[in-house]
């Protein structure tokens, strides 16, 4: 199994626009979320910019920032 290719960096002399950086996701206590692996859950706590504590019913998980696998419903 091989590793995925590293993202290519944008050169300042390139005639093409730089790729847009995604805005960081922000969650609040009580937000309903879905996670790619754990499913539906509700945010029970926030650690400033570090992690979100989420109750998925069967388990409580600490999801680390940048929350790429979690979306707000």
C-alpha positions as CSV (number, residue, x, y, z in Angstrom):
1,X,0.0,0.0,0.0
2,X,1.4,3.4,-0.9
3,X,1.0,6.8,0.7
4,X,-1.2,9.4,-1.0
5,X,0.7,12.1,-2.8
6,X,1.5,15.2,-0.9
7,X,-0.4,18.3,-1.9
8,X,1.5,20.5,-4.3
9,X,2.5,23.9,-3.1
10,X,1.6,27.0,-5.0
11,X,4.5,28.9,-6.5
12,X,4.4,32.7,-6.4
13,X,5.4,33.0,-10.0
14,X,2.5,30.7,-11.2
15,X,0.0,32.3,-13.6
16,X,-2.8,30.3,-11.8
17,X,-4.6,31.3,-8.7
18,X,-3.6,29.7,-5.4
19,X,-6.0,27.1,-4.1
20,X,-8.5,28.5,-1.6
21,X,-7.8,27.3,2.0
22,X,-10.9,25.9,3.7
23,X,-12.2,28.0,6.6
24,X,-11.9,26.3,9.9
25,X,-15.1,24.7,11.3
26,X,-16.5,26.1,14.5
27,X,-18.8,24.1,16.7
28,X,-20.8,25.1,19.8
29,X,-22.1,23.1,22.7
30,X,-25.4,21.5,21.7
31,X,-24.7,21.4,18.0
32,X,-25.9,18.3,16.2
33,X,-23.1,16.8,14.1
34,X,-22.4,13.8,11.9
35,X,-19.0,12.0,11.8
36,X,-17.7,9.8,8.9
37,X,-16.9,6.9,11.3
38,X,-19.1,7.4,14.4
39,X,-22.4,8.7,12.8
40,X,-24.8,11.2,14.4
41,X,-23.8,12.9,17.7
42,X,-24.2,16.1,19.8
43,X,-21.4,18.3,20.9
44,X,-21.1,18.3,24.7
45,X,-17.9,20.3,25.2
46,X,-15.4,22.4,23.4
47,X,-11.6,22.8,24.1
48,X,-10.7,26.1,22.5
49,X,-9.3,25.3,19.0
50,X,-8.0,21.9,20.1
51,X,-10.9,19.4,20.2
52,X,-14.6,18.9,20.5
53,X,-16.2,16.4,22.9
54,X,-19.1,14.7,21.1
55,X,-21.7,12.2,22.5
56,X,-22.5,9.6,19.8
57,X,-25.0,7.7,22.0
58,X,-22.9,4.6,22.4
59,X,-19.7,6.4,23.1
60,X,-18.3,9.8,23.9
61,X,-15.4,10.8,21.7
62,X,-12.8,13.6,21.7
63,X,-12.6,14.8,18.0
64,X,-9.4,16.8,17.3
65,X,-9.3,20.0,15.2
66,X,-9.5,20.7,12.2
67,X,-12.6,18.5,12.2
68,X,-12.2,17.2,8.6
69,X,-14.4,14.2,9.2
70,X,-17.2,16.0,11.1
71,X,-19.9,18.3,9.7
72,X,-22.6,20.3,11.5
73,X,-26.2,19.5,10.7
